[in-house]
């Protein structure tokens, strides 16, 4: 009897789940407007870095950061879900923030390149900030 109940419950659960949840979305990398970052780091410490960017519509939601590490250089940009929906409203001035924690693991300086979009020629533009590491 227990096996029959377990089998029935399992079939019910699988039948009630849908692989297609009805949401269509894509990922969109958005340009950085400004950054709140310390003027200097101390080796071994952890620092929050807050990135501000404009949310284009009510259907854009923060997912994660694009984060490329090359030696002591970091390239950063916010990635958003962009849901496809008929009831999305365009936004022109909704500045939102997202924060990540940065662990200082080496001496010297870190160079952060925050992506700010492309220019008229399609060239990537960056807000470049160099942060020295002190002992």
N, C-alpha and C positions, 0 to 999 in steps of 0.2 A: 504494500500500500504506500509506504514511504517513497519507493522508487517511482511509482505512478504520479504522486503529488509533485515530486521533484522534477520529473520529466514534463509534466503539464505546466509547471511554473516556468521552467526554462523555455519551453515553446512559446508561452505567453509573452515572456520578456523579449525574445528574439522577434516575434511577430509585431510587437508594439514599437520596436526601435526602427527608425528610418535612417538609411545611409544619407539620403538627400534631405538636409534640414531646411531647404527652401531659401537659404541665403547665398547670394552670389556676391563675391567680393574679390578685390585685388589688393595688392600691397603697393603703397605709394611712399617714396622717399620725399620728405618735405624739407624745404630750405630753413636753415637756422636763422632766427632774427637776432638773438643775443644769448650770452652765456654768463652764468655766475660761477666763477672759478677762482680759487685762491691765488694770491700773488706769488706764493712760494709753497713748496712741499717739504716735509720732513720724511726722510727715509724710514720705511716701515709703517707709516701712518696710512689711514684710510680717509679719503675726502669725498664728500658729495659734490657732484658737478651738475648744475641745473641748466638745462637748455630750454630756451623759449622759442616757440615757432607759432605761425598763424595756422589755425585749423580752417581748412577751406570750406567745409560744409558740416551739417549736422550728422552726416553719414561717415565722417572720418573719426577714427579712434586710435589712440596710441597702441602700438603692438610691442615694439622693442627698438633698440638702437642698432643702426648699422655701425659696426665698430671694427676698424681695420688696424692691426698692430704691426708696425714695421720698426724694429729697433726701439728707439725712444720717441718715435712719431706715432700719433694716433689720429685716425680720420674718423669723424663721428657725424652721424645724421639720424634724425628720428624717422622711423618707419611706421606708417599708419595703415590700419585696415581701411579700405575705401569700399563701403557697402553700396551695392547697386539697388536703388530704391526710388520709387516715384515720389516719395514724400520727403526727399532730401531738400534742405534749404541752404542756399549759399550763404556763407559768412564772410564778411570783409575785414573785421577787426577783432576777432576772438583769438587773443594771444593765450596760448596754453603752455604749461611747463611739464617737463619730464626730467627725472633725475637718475643718475647712475652713480655708483660708488667706485672711486678710483683708488687702487692700492699702489702705493709708491714702492717699487721693487729695485730701483737702480739709482745710481748717482748721476750727476750731470744735470741736464735740463730735459724736460719733456716738451715736445712741440705738438700742440693740438691743432688739427685742421678741421674746423666745423663747416660742413658743406652749406653754401648759401645759394645754390642754384647755378644756372648757366647764364653766360652773357649772350649777346646778340649773335655771336659766332659759334655758339654751342660749347664754349669752353667752360669747364667747371670753375666756380669761384668759391673761395674759402675765407673764413675768418680765422686767421692764424694767430695763436697765442702761445708764447713760450713761457714755461713755468720752471724756474730753477729749483733744484733740490738742495736743501741745506742739511748740515749734519746736526 
